[in-house]
Amino acid sequence: MYKKIIHSNSERKKKTIIRHWLTCVRVKLLNIFCEEITLLVSILSLCLLLLLYFFTCMSVFIILCDVFVSYAVSQLSEGNVPLYVICK
């Protein structure tokens, strides 16, 4: 009977150690997973920010080109620009 109790305590200790080890492994994997998700979200945010910056710059460029072309067409229609300026 005494030997069985010792064996039982030994088994409990093994199970406790295994449970503790599995818990530690789960926590570490969860931390690694959370770090990877955070990194991925940061990279995606940066990409979206760069796309927004690119489209903003392109929009400003297109607006400036439109203004310049409109001004040039209005000057041409009024006849204020000499022909040799257009040909150069």
ABEGO torsion letter per residue (X at the ends): XAAAAAAAAAAAAAAAAAAAAAAAAAAAAAAAAAAAAAAAAAAAAAAAAAAAAAAAAAAAAAAAAAAAAAAAAAAAAAGABBAAAAAX
